[in-house]
Amino acid sequence: MVNKIVRVILTLLGVLLGYGLVVTLESLELLKFIEGTNYESFSYIFISILMGIIVFILSPRIMKIGDFIGSSVEVELQRIPGSDIILGAVGLIVGLIIAYLTSLPIFNLDIPYLTVPVSVLLYLLFGYLGINVATKKREDFAGLFSIFKRSNVKDKTMTSSKSRVKPKVLDTSVIIDGRIADICKTGFVEGPLVIPEFVLEELRHIADSSDSLKRNRGRRGLDILNKIQKELDIEVMIYEKDFEEINEVDSKLLKLGQVLEGMVVTNDYNLNKVAEFHGVEVLNINELANAVKPVVLPGEEMIVQVIKDGKESGQGVAYLDDGTMIVVDSGRKHIGETLSVMVTSVLQTAAGRMIFAKPKYMIDRAG
C-alpha cells in the first residue's frame, strides 16, 4: 500500500516536472508558440503527461535507489556520535546565515548569468566550513551541551570519535545463555548493546518450536532481553535493517559488526574463529568465564568424585562445581568414588579449561 502511494506521488511530481520544463524552455525562448493557436496548451498538457508516464514507469527503480541511499545514510549516521550530528547541524545553520548575508551585495549588482552561480558557490562553501569547523572543534563546544543532560544520568566524559565506545552486537547463543545480563549489571560491558532484528526473528522462531527444549531456550532468550531493557542501566538499540543477500545469521552478524565497526558478543567457538578471519572483534563470554575462574596450579590437591570413563585407557573423568573437566589418570577403577587427587597440568583453551590430575596415593607411592 505504501509503495502504491509513493508511486502516485512520484507520478504527480513527474507531471509537475514536465510543466516546469515547458515553462523554463519558454522563458529561455528556446520554445516559442504561435499566438492564436492551441499549440501552447497542447504542449503543456502533452509534455506534463509524458513526464508523468516516464516517472511512473521508472518509479520502482527510483524507490529502490532512494531506499539504498536512505539505508546508507542511516548506517553512516549510526556511526557518527550524536554530539557531532548536533554540532554539524548548528554549524551548517550558521554557515548558511553567513552565506546569505555575503550574497546580498552580489544580488544587488544584478550581473546576468553570474549572480546565481556565485551565490550557490557561497552557500556550498560556508555550509561546508560551518559543518567542518563545528565538528573539528567539538571539545571547545562541549560545555554548550551540558544543559541537555538529564540530572539522573551518570556523568560521562566526552571522548573523541576514535576512543568512543564500540557497539556490542549480541548473537542468539549469548542471549539464550543469559550471562550477558549479569555481566552488564556489573558494569564490565559498556554499551550500546545492538540487537539485530534477524536475531530477534530467530529467537521468536525458536520460542515457537514444537520441541519443548528449543521452546524453553527461545523463551529464556526473550526473557533475558526484557531484563536487559527494563532492569539494566545500559543503552539498547534494535537494528532493523537486514542483509537479504546473506542467508546465515552468523554471516549477517559479522557483516553488521563490520558495518557498525563494533564487536560481536558470543559464546560460539566457531563464530569466534570465523570472526577473527574476517577481522571482526569478538567478545567471547566463555573466554571471560575462563579468565575469572580460580587459578589451579600443578601440584595443588583437591577432592573430586570420578563420574565416568575417559577417552584414553584407564582414565576417569570428574568435574568441578563450575563445570571444569578433570581428567584423572588411572581413575577408571575409582568411578563413583570420591578421592584426593593432585594436579599435574592445566590446559587452557578458548573452548574451555581442562585439568589433568593423578590420585594422590599413587604420587605418594612413587615418592
C-alpha positions as CSV (number, residue, x, y, z in Angstrom):
1,M,0.0,0.0,0.0
2,V,2.8,2.4,0.9
3,N,4.6,1.6,-2.4
4,K,1.5,2.5,-4.4
5,I,1.1,5.8,-2.6
6,V,4.7,6.6,-3.2
7,R,4.3,5.8,-6.9
8,V,1.3,8.1,-7.2
9,I,3.2,10.9,-5.5
10,L,6.2,10.4,-7.8
11,T,3.9,10.4,-10.9
12,L,2.4,13.7,-9.8
13,L,5.9,15.1,-9.3
14,G,6.7,14.0,-12.8
15,V,3.7,15.8,-14.2
16,L,4.8,19.0,-12.4
17,L,8.3,18.5,-13.6
18,G,7.0,18.3,-17.2
19,Y,5.0,21.5,-16.7
20,G,8.0,23.3,-15.2
21,L,10.2,22.1,-18.1
22,V,7.9,23.7,-20.7
23,V,7.8,27.0,-18.6
24,T,11.6,27.0,-18.4
25,L,12.1,26.4,-22.1
26,E,9.6,29.1,-22.9
27,S,11.2,31.7,-20.5
28,L,14.6,31.0,-22.1
29,E,13.0,31.5,-25.5
30,L,14.1,28.0,-26.6
31,L,10.4,27.1,-27.2
32,K,8.2,29.6,-29.0
33,F,4.4,29.3,-29.6
34,I,2.4,30.8,-32.3
35,E,-0.1,33.2,-30.9
36,G,-3.8,32.5,-31.5
37,T,-3.3,28.7,-31.7
38,N,-4.0,25.8,-29.2
39,Y,-0.4,24.5,-29.7
40,E,0.7,26.1,-26.4
41,S,-1.9,24.4,-24.3
42,F,-1.4,21.1,-26.1
43,S,2.4,21.3,-25.4
44,Y,1.9,21.9,-21.7
45,I,-0.6,19.0,-21.4
46,F,1.4,16.6,-23.6
47,I,4.8,17.1,-22.0
48,S,3.4,17.1,-18.5
49,I,1.5,13.8,-19.1
50,L,4.6,12.3,-20.9
51,M,6.9,13.1,-18.0
52,G,4.3,11.7,-15.5
53,I,4.2,8.4,-17.5
54,I,8.0,8.2,-17.7
55,V,8.4,8.8,-13.9
56,F,5.6,6.2,-13.2
57,I,7.5,3.6,-15.3
58,L,10.8,4.4,-13.6
59,S,9.3,4.8,-10.1
60,P,10.2,1.2,-8.9
61,R,13.9,1.9,-9.7
62,I,13.7,5.4,-8.2
63,M,12.2,3.9,-5.0
64,K,14.9,1.3,-4.9
65,I,17.6,3.9,-5.3
66,G,16.0,6.0,-2.6
67,D,15.8,3.1,-0.2
68,F,19.5,2.3,-0.9
69,I,20.5,5.9,-0.3
70,G,18.4,6.1,2.9
71,S,19.9,2.9,4.2
72,S,23.4,4.1,3.5
73,V,22.8,7.5,5.2
74,E,21.2,5.7,8.2
75,V,24.2,3.4,8.6
76,E,26.6,6.4,8.3
77,L,24.6,8.4,10.9
78,Q,24.7,5.4,13.3
79,R,28.5,5.5,13.2
80,I,28.6,9.2,14.0
81,P,28.3,10.3,17.6
82,G,25.2,12.2,18.4
83,S,27.2,15.2,19.6
84,D,28.8,15.5,16.2
85,I,25.4,15.5,14.4
86,I,24.1,18.3,16.7
87,L,27.3,20.4,16.3
88,G,27.3,19.8,12.5
89,A,23.6,20.9,12.2
90,V,24.3,24.1,14.2
91,G,27.5,24.8,12.1
92,L,25.5,24.3,8.9
93,I,22.8,26.8,10.0
94,V,25.5,29.4,11.0
95,G,27.3,28.9,7.7
96,L,24.1,29.3,5.6
97,I,23.3,32.6,7.5
98,I,26.8,33.9,6.7
99,A,26.4,32.8,3.1
100,Y,23.0,34.7,2.9
101,L,24.5,37.9,4.3
102,T,27.5,37.6,2.0
103,S,25.5,37.0,-1.2
104,L,23.2,40.0,-0.7
105,P,25.6,42.6,-2.1
106,I,26.2,40.2,-5.1
107,F,22.5,40.1,-5.8
108,N,22.4,43.9,-5.7
109,L,25.0,44.0,-8.5
110,D,22.5,42.2,-10.8
111,I,25.1,40.8,-13.2
112,P,23.4,38.4,-15.7
113,Y,24.5,34.7,-15.5
114,L,26.9,35.4,-12.6
115,T,24.7,36.2,-9.6
116,V,23.1,32.8,-9.1
117,P,26.2,30.6,-9.7
118,V,28.3,32.8,-7.3
119,S,25.6,32.7,-4.6
120,V,25.3,28.9,-4.9
121,L,29.1,28.6,-4.5
122,L,29.0,30.8,-1.4
123,Y,26.2,28.7,0.2
124,L,28.1,25.5,-0.5
125,L,31.4,26.9,0.8
126,F,30.1,28.4,4.0
127,G,27.8,25.4,4.6
128,Y,30.8,23.1,4.4
129,L,33.0,25.3,6.5
130,G,30.3,25.5,9.2
131,I,29.9,21.7,9.5
132,N,33.7,21.1,9.3
133,V,34.7,23.8,11.9
134,A,31.9,22.8,14.3
135,T,32.8,19.1,14.3
136,K,36.6,19.6,14.5
137,K,36.2,21.9,17.5
138,R,33.8,19.6,19.4
139,E,35.9,19.8,22.5
140,D,35.6,23.6,22.6
141,F,31.9,23.4,22.3
142,A,31.4,20.6,24.8
143,G,30.2,22.9,27.5
144,L,27.3,24.0,25.4
145,F,25.6,20.6,25.7
146,S,25.6,20.4,29.4
147,I,22.0,21.8,29.6
148,F,20.8,18.8,27.6
149,K,22.0,16.2,30.1
150,R,19.4,14.8,32.5
151,S,20.2,15.2,36.2
152,N,19.7,11.5,36.8
153,V,22.2,10.3,34.2
154,K,25.7,9.5,35.4
155,D,28.5,11.9,34.4
156,K,30.3,10.7,31.3
157,T,33.4,12.2,29.9
158,M,33.3,13.3,26.3
159,T,35.8,11.5,24.1
160,S,36.8,11.8,20.5
161,S,35.4,9.6,17.8
162,K,38.5,7.4,17.9
163,S,38.0,6.5,21.5
164,R,34.2,6.2,21.5
165,V,32.7,3.1,23.0
166,K,32.2,0.4,20.3
167,P,28.7,-1.0,19.9
168,K,28.3,-4.7,21.1
169,V,26.3,-6.8,18.7
170,L,24.6,-9.7,20.5
171,D,24.2,-13.1,18.8
172,T,21.5,-15.6,19.6
173,S,23.6,-18.0,21.6
174,V,24.8,-15.4,24.1
175,I,21.3,-14.1,24.6
176,I,19.9,-17.6,25.4
177,D,23.0,-18.2,27.6
178,G,21.8,-15.3,29.8
179,R,25.2,-14.5,31.4
180,I,25.4,-11.3,29.4
181,A,22.7,-9.7,31.6
182,D,24.8,-10.4,34.7
183,I,27.9,-9.1,33.1
184,C,26.2,-5.9,32.0
185,K,24.8,-5.5,35.5
186,T,28.3,-5.5,37.0
187,G,29.3,-2.7,34.6
188,F,32.2,-4.5,32.9
189,V,30.5,-4.2,29.5
190,E,29.8,-0.7,28.2
191,G,27.0,0.0,25.7
192,P,25.4,0.4,23.4
193,L,24.1,-3.2,23.0
194,V,22.9,-3.8,19.5
195,I,20.2,-6.5,19.0
196,P,19.6,-7.2,15.3
197,E,16.1,-7.7,14.1
198,F,17.1,-11.0,12.4
199,V,18.4,-12.3,15.8
200,L,15.0,-11.4,17.3
201,E,13.3,-13.2,14.5
202,E,15.4,-16.3,15.1
203,L,14.6,-16.2,18.9
204,R,10.9,-16.0,18.1
205,H,11.2,-18.9,15.8
206,I,13.0,-21.0,18.5
207,A,10.4,-19.9,21.1
208,D,7.6,-21.2,18.8
209,S,9.3,-24.5,18.1
210,S,7.4,-27.8,18.7
211,D,10.4,-29.1,20.5
212,S,9.9,-28.3,24.2
213,L,13.7,-27.9,24.8
214,K,14.1,-25.4,22.0
215,R,10.9,-23.6,23.0
216,N,12.2,-23.1,26.6
217,R,15.5,-21.9,25.3
218,G,13.9,-19.4,23.0
219,R,11.6,-18.1,25.7
220,R,14.5,-17.8,28.1
221,G,16.3,-15.6,25.5
222,L,13.3,-13.3,25.1
223,D,13.1,-13.0,28.9
224,I,16.8,-12.1,29.1
225,L,16.3,-9.3,26.5
226,N,13.4,-7.9,28.5
227,K,15.5,-8.0,31.6
228,I,18.3,-6.1,29.9
229,Q,16.0,-3.5,28.5
230,K,13.9,-2.9,31.7
231,E,16.3,-3.5,34.6
232,L,19.7,-2.6,33.5
233,D,21.1,1.0,33.0
234,I,22.6,0.4,29.6
235,E,21.7,1.6,26.1
236,V,19.9,-1.0,24.0
237,M,19.4,-0.5,20.2
238,I,17.3,-2.6,17.9
239,Y,18.9,-2.8,14.4
240,E,16.0,-3.2,12.0
241,K,17.9,-3.5,8.7
242,D,18.5,-6.9,7.3
243,F,21.1,-8.2,4.8
244,E,18.9,-10.0,2.4
245,E,21.7,-11.2,0.2
246,I,23.1,-13.2,3.1
247,N,21.3,-16.3,4.3
248,E,23.1,-17.4,7.5
249,V,22.6,-15.5,10.7
250,D,26.2,-15.8,11.8
251,S,27.4,-14.2,8.5
252,K,24.8,-11.4,9.0
253,L,26.2,-10.8,12.5
254,L,29.8,-10.5,11.1
255,K,28.6,-8.1,8.3
256,L,26.8,-6.0,10.9
257,G,29.9,-5.9,13.0
258,Q,31.8,-4.6,10.1
259,V,29.2,-2.0,9.2
260,L,28.9,-0.6,12.7
261,E,32.6,-1.0,13.4
262,G,31.5,-2.8,16.6
263,M,32.2,-6.0,18.4
264,V,30.2,-9.3,18.3
265,V,29.4,-10.8,21.7
266,T,29.1,-14.6,21.5
267,N,29.9,-17.8,23.2
268,D,30.1,-19.7,19.9
269,Y,33.6,-21.0,19.5
270,N,33.3,-21.5,15.7
271,L,31.8,-18.0,15.2
272,N,34.8,-16.7,17.2
273,K,37.2,-18.2,14.7
274,V,35.4,-17.1,11.6
275,A,35.2,-13.5,13.0
276,E,38.9,-13.5,13.5
277,F,39.3,-14.4,9.8
278,H,37.0,-11.5,8.8
279,G,38.8,-9.1,11.0
280,V,35.7,-8.5,13.3
281,E,36.4,-8.0,17.0
282,V,34.7,-10.6,19.3
283,L,33.9,-10.7,23.0
284,N,33.6,-14.4,23.9
285,I,31.7,-15.0,27.1
286,N,33.4,-18.4,27.6
287,E,36.8,-16.8,27.4
288,L,35.7,-14.3,30.1
289,A,34.4,-17.1,32.3
290,N,37.7,-19.0,31.9
291,A,39.7,-15.8,32.7
292,V,37.9,-15.2,36.0
293,K,38.0,-18.9,37.2
294,P,40.2,-19.6,40.2
295,V,43.7,-20.5,39.1
296,V,44.7,-24.1,39.5
297,L,48.4,-24.8,39.6
298,P,50.3,-28.1,39.1
299,G,50.9,-29.7,42.5
300,E,47.7,-28.5,44.0
301,E,45.5,-31.0,45.8
302,M,41.7,-31.3,45.5
303,I,38.9,-33.7,46.4
304,V,36.8,-34.9,43.4
305,Q,34.3,-37.6,42.5
306,V,35.1,-39.6,39.4
307,I,31.9,-39.7,37.2
308,K,32.8,-41.7,34.1
309,D,35.4,-43.2,31.8
310,G,37.9,-41.0,30.0
311,K,38.9,-41.2,26.3
312,E,42.2,-42.9,27.0
313,S,42.7,-46.3,28.6
314,G,42.4,-46.2,32.4
315,Q,41.4,-42.6,32.6
316,G,38.4,-41.3,34.7
317,V,36.6,-38.0,34.4
318,A,35.5,-35.7,37.2
319,Y,34.0,-32.2,37.2
320,L,34.4,-29.1,39.4
321,D,31.4,-27.2,40.6
322,D,31.9,-24.7,37.7
323,G,31.8,-27.4,35.1
324,T,35.6,-27.7,34.6
325,M,36.6,-31.2,33.4
326,I,39.3,-33.0,35.4
327,V,40.9,-36.0,33.7
328,V,42.2,-38.4,36.4
329,D,44.9,-40.7,35.3
330,S,44.2,-44.3,36.4
331,G,40.8,-43.1,37.6
332,R,38.6,-45.6,35.8
333,K,38.7,-48.0,38.6
334,H,37.6,-45.3,41.0
335,I,34.3,-44.4,39.1
336,G,31.6,-43.5,41.6
337,E,34.2,-42.8,44.3
338,T,35.4,-39.6,45.9
339,L,39.2,-39.4,46.2
340,S,42.1,-36.9,46.7
341,V,44.0,-36.1,43.5
342,M,46.9,-33.9,42.7
343,V,47.0,-31.6,39.6
344,T,49.7,-32.5,37.1
345,S,48.9,-30.0,34.3
346,V,46.3,-27.5,33.1
347,L,45.2,-27.0,29.5
348,Q,43.6,-23.6,28.8
349,T,41.8,-23.0,25.5
350,A,39.1,-20.6,24.2
351,A,36.7,-23.5,24.2
352,G,37.3,-24.2,27.9
353,R,39.8,-25.4,30.5
354,M,40.9,-29.0,31.2
355,I,42.7,-30.2,34.3
356,F,44.9,-33.3,34.4
357,A,45.5,-35.0,37.7
358,K,46.6,-38.2,39.4
359,P,45.3,-39.9,42.5
360,K,47.4,-38.6,45.4
361,Y,48.1,-42.1,46.8
362,M,49.9,-43.0,43.5
363,I,52.1,-40.0,43.8
364,D,52.9,-40.7,47.4
365,R,53.9,-44.2,46.5
366,A,56.1,-43.0,43.7
367,G,57.7,-40.5,46.0
